[in-house]
């Protein structure tokens, strides 16, 4: 069935095609001719648009989110109403969502950790501005073509939560598979509620399914409040112990037992650090409306009397004593002496191979900022919060083009290895820029073993910039 909005114009935006829909909105691809760019246009469903209280809060939240400026938050360009249709306009991303990636199977551990750390950074930025997401899930995390995760859909959950007219009708606030216990129980929510949801998302990235996924929403809500997540290393043996500990802390039932800030969550992921042990008491089951999942209770077997076992033990002992006496008497009458062969113990000595000291923290990129337009001589700056580098280790700035990114080419060093945390680069003279010309480029900082030339740090943050020829 043809969508009636396709081909129509809403404000300065022409609707090109429908690209998705959910319970609250329909998303279209649009074109803004004045700026010659494609945009994503989210239009509220009619039943939501009829609630004036919801619309007022939604517009206020959209304006607040538009003020957020972070490389991992999808930018909001505009919000308005046309022909009774309420809409918000966002950056257009055609790389799909995290849900699409997970549908192909569990992610590589390093990539999953990278995505979780970047989304935690985005949440920390929003929390500092007083904005709680309330609905963090794979569908609300888009993936750009260069692999960068972008958190979207701020504001709708809060506006819906505060709209009395809609909450009375029983409209779901959040998604059961990712909701924190305090959110389910109608208690006060804060940034730690988003941390719990991100813990669910990280678990799903590593395993391929959410820890509390069930066949019914009611059962999922019950599990969130009353049951621990299934041990993640039983589902994926490749998950290291430090990562399992981080996931478990993020999924603690009580907010005070979780990471207290999203920044702390991100730091633990980047440092591969086992957090302080969580000791959460067994939660008291709460009633949840609807049928509960069936539980199988094992029947206790009646205890057996120990007397038969005692009698059998005495009999065995008597047999051993009589046998030993017979052997001794036989030897005393000059019979052949039986020599018991000595047991030979073979000991295998394994000498552990010393592992190289590898920095588990990655450099944090400072400037240039994401999407800056650069030309000529530019200073690149990064920060290092890890331990002091060993003498054979150094930083190296690497820069590569979008085309090299797409074909998976080796990332070129833009400067010699250095122990400083900055490098001045003449962009016009870089071979990759001379070869590919103006356009989008990417940069990162790695740690090299200067003796072997090999990268010894895990993959860290990647930023983009636009090179414009002078």
N, C-alpha and C positions, 0 to 999 in steps of 0.2 A: 504494500500500500504506500503510495507516494505521500511524503510528509508535506503538509500545506505550507510550512515555513521555508522550504528549500526554494531559493531564487528570490525570496523576499528581502527587504532591507529593514534592519532595525537600527535606527540612528545612522551612524556613518558606516555600519557594517552590513555587508551582503552575505546572506546565508548560502553556503556552498553545498554542504552535505551534513547529514547526521552521523555523529561518530560514537555516540554512547548514550545510555540513559540509566537512571537508578530510581530509587523510591522517592527522591525529593526533586530531581531535576533531569532535564534532557540537555545533552551537550552537542553543539554543532560546530563545524569548522566554518569560519567566516573569513571575509577578506576586507581589510581596511584600505581603501584605495588611496586615501590622503597620505598614508605612510608606506604604501606598497608592501603590505605584510599580511600574512595569515594570522588569525587569532582563534582562540577557543571561546565560544559563547555558551555560557550555562544559563538556561532559562528555567525558572521555578515552575513546578507543576501547578495547575490551576487551583487545586484544593489548598495548597500552601499560600498562594497569592491572595486568596480570599480572606486570610486572617491578617488584619491590619497590624495587630500587635507583633506577629511574627515578621511581617515585611519591614516594619520599622527597626526591629532589632537586627534583622538580617542585613539591611543596608548599613546600619551603624557598624556591624562587625566587618562588612566588606571594606568599608573605609579604613578601619583600623588595620586590617590585613594588608591593604594597599600600601601602608606605611612601612611594612616589613621589607627590609632589603638584605637578603641573604642568598648566597649562591645555591642553596638547597631548598629554597621555598619558591614555588611557582609564582611569578609576579602577576599581580592583579592590575590591569590597566584602567578599568572603567566599571561603573555600575549605574544602571538606570532603569527606566520603564518606558515602554512604547506600546501603544495599542492595548494597554492593560497587561502587558507581558513584562515581568520583572526579570532582569538579566544581569550577569556580571561577565566581564570580558577579561580573559587571561592570556598569557603567552601560549602559543600553540606548540605542542611537543608531539612529534610523530614517531617516537621510539617505543611506544607501548607503555605498559605499566609493570610494576613488580609482580602483580598477579600473573601476567603473561609469562614472565620468566620462570616463576615457580611452577607453572603448569607444565613446564618442560622437564621438571625434576629438581632435586635439591641443588642449590648453588654451590660453587666452589667456596671453601671455608673463608679464604682471604677476601673474596668479593663480597660475601655475606657480611663479614665483619666491617668491611669498608662502607657498605651501604648503611648498616646500622649506626656506625659512628657518625656518618655525615647527617643522617636524619636526626640523631641525638643533638648534633650541633644546631640544626634548624629549630628543633624544639626548644633548646636552651635560649636561642635568640628570641623566639616568640614568648617564652615564659618571662623573660626579662622585661618584655613590653606589656606583661599582664594578660597575655592571650593563651588560653588553654585550647588544644585542638579538640579533644574528646572523642575522636573517631579515627585514630591512627590504624591503618590496615593496608594490605598490599594494593588494593584498588585505588587508594588515595596517594600512592607513591608512583609517580611517573618516572620513566627512564629516558634521558636524552640520548641522542645518537652517539655521543661520546661516552655513554655509560654512567652519567651523573644522575643520582636520584633527586627528585624534586617533590617535596611534600605539598599537597594541594588540599582543597576543601576545608579550609578553616572557616569558622563562623556559623555554618549551617546547624551543626549540632547544638551550639550554645543558644542560638536564636530559637531553635525548636524546644530546647529544654526550658527556656524561660517563658515560652508562649503557653499560658494557662489553657487557652482554648484548644490547643492541639494536644497537650499532654493529657487532658481529660479524656480524649478519644482513644488513648492507649497507643498513640504512635510511638514506635520504637526509637529510643534515644541511644545511638551507638549501635555497634554490631556485637551480638552475643559472644562470638568466638574470641573477641579482643577486649571486652569490657572488664574493668577492674572490679573487685568485690565491692568497694565503697560506692562505685558508680551504680552497680546493680541494686544495692541496698538503699539508694537515694540519699547517701551521705554527702558531705562536702567533698568536692573534687579539687585537685590542684595539679601541679606539674608532675607529681608522682603517678597520677592516673595515666598520663601519656607514657610515662616510663614503663608501666606495666604493659600497656598495649604494644609498645615497641619490643618488649621482651617476647611477647607472643609472636610478633612478626619475625624476629631474629630466629626463634625456635623453628618457625615454619620454613624459613629460608634454608636452614641447615638440614631439615628432615624431609620437607616436602608436604607436610600437613601441620595444621595448627594443633597445639597440645590439648585443647579442650573442644575440638571439633566433634560433633555428634550429629545424629539424624534429626534432632529437634532443637529449636532455640531454647526451650525450657530446660532441657537436659544440659545444654551448654552453660546456661546461667547457674545451674546447680553445681556443676563441676568447678566453675570459676571460683565459687565461694567456699566449697567444702572439700575439694580434692587437690592433691599436689599434681604437678605435671608429670607425665610419664618420663622416666629417666632418659635423657636425650642421647646418651652414649649407647643405650641399648638399640636405639633406632638408627644411629649413625656412629659406628665405631671409630670413625676418623676425627670426631670432634674432640679436641684436646681437653684435658681436665680444667685448665684455667677458663676456657670458654664455657664449659658446663657450669662452673661456679658463677660466672657472670650472668648467664641466663637465669639460673635459679634465684639469684639475688633480685634481678629485675622482676621476677614473677612471684616474689614474696607476697603473701596474702595481706599482711599489714603494711600500710604505706611507710611507717617508720622503719621497717626492715628492708626496704628497697634502697636503691641509690637515691639520695636526697635531691640531687639535681641532674638534669640531662647532661650537663657538662661533666659531672663525675662519671656517669655511665660511659660517655664517649672516651674519656681519659683511660678508664679501665680497659676498654677494648683496644685502644692504641698501644697501651703499655703491656698488653697480654698479662695483666695482673690479676691474681686470685684475690677477690675482695674479702673483707672481713666476713667470717662465717655467719650465715643467717641462722638464727635459732627461733623459728616461728612456732608458737604453740599450736597444737591441733585445733583448728577452728571448730566452733560450735555450729552444728548444722542449723540452717535456717529454713523455714518453709518457703517453697517456691510454688506459685500457682501453676497447676497443670500436672500431668503424669510425670512421675520421677522414674529415672532409669532403674531397672530391676537389679537387685543385688542377690548374689548367690552366697548363701551362708553354709559353710562346710559343717556337717554333722560331727559332733565330738564322739569318738569311739569310746566305749566303756573301758575303764582301766582294768588291766589284767593282773591277777594275783602274782606276786613275785616268788612264791614258794616253789613252783616247778623249776624256775631258773636256778634257785639256790641249790636244790637237790641235784640238778644236772651238773652244776659246777663242782660239787663235792665228789660226784662220781668220776668226773674227768681227772680231778686232782689225785684220787686213789689209783687210777690206772697209771698215771705218770710215775707215782712213787713206786708201785710194784715193778714197773718196767725198769726203772733205774736200779732197783735192788738186784734184779736178775742179771743185769749187765755187769754189776760189780762182782757178784758171786761167780759168774762165768770166768771173769778175768782172774779170780783168785785160784781156780783149779788148773791153771796152766794152759788154758785154751788159747787160741790165737788172739793176739791183741789187735783190736780194731783201731786204726788211726783215723781220726776225723780230719779231713782235709781242711786246711786253713782257708778262710775266705779272703779273696784278693780284692781289695778296694782300688778302683781306678778313679783317680781324681783328675778332673779336667779343669785346668786353670785358664780362665778367660781374662785377658787383660783388656780393660775397657779402652776404647779409642777416644782420646780427648776431643771434645767437640769445640769448634771455633766459637769464640765469643761474638755473638751477633746482636747488634742493637735492636731491640724489639719496638722502640719508639720510632716514629717517622718524623721528619722535619715538618713544622707547621708553616705553610706559606703565608706571607704577610702582604707584600706588594710585588707586582701590580695586582689590583683588584680584579675579580672576575669580569670578563667582557670589556676591559679597558681598551681604548683605541691607542695604539702605540706606533711610534716611528723613530728612527734615529737611534741615539744612545739612551739606554734605559737601565735603571738600577733595579735589580731583582733582590728581594730581601726575604729571609725566612728565619724561623726561630727553632731552637733546639732545647727541649726540656729533659732530655735523657741524660745518662751518665757521661762523664768525660770520655771522648773518643780515644781509643788506643792509638798508638803512634802510627800504625799502618793503615788507619782509616781516615777518610776525608769526604767532604760533601762534593757533589757534582750537580750542577744545573743542567737539565736536559730540555730541549725545545724541539717540537716536531709539528708537522702540518696536519690539517684535517685529512688530506689524501693519504698521508703515511699512517694516520690513525685507522683509516678504513681498511687498508690492505695489511695492517698488522706489521708494518716495517719496524726495524730496530730504532729505538729512540736515540737521537744523536746528542752527544755532549756539546753544550753551547759554550763551555768554558773549562779550563783545566781544573782538576780536583783542588779543593781549598779547604782549610780548616776555619775560614771566616764564614759568617752567615749572611753574606751579600756578594753580589757579582755585578759589575758594570758591563753591559753587553751592547755592542754595536749591531742592532738588528739588521741594518741594511747590508752588513757584510756576512751574515750567517749563510752558509751554503744552502740550508733548507729553504730559507726565505728567498734567496737568489734563484733557486730552482722553481719554487711554487708561486712566488709573487704575493700580492695582497690577498688577505683572507683570514680565516680563523686558524689560530695556532694554539698549541697546548704546552704547558710547562710543569715540571715537577722537580723535586730535589731528591737524589738518592744518596746512599752511603756506599762508597767504593772501598774495596781492599786495594790500596795502591800498589801492592806487590803483585797481585794477580790480575788486577783490572776488573774483577768480578763485583757485581752488586751484592751486598750482604744484608741490606735492609729489606723489610717487607714493602709491598707496594703502598705508597702513601697518597696524600692528597694530590689531585690534578686540577689545574686551573686553565681557563682559556683566555685568550686575548685576541684582539683584531689588529692585524698589521695593515697600516695604510701607507702606501708609498708617498714620500714627501713631494 
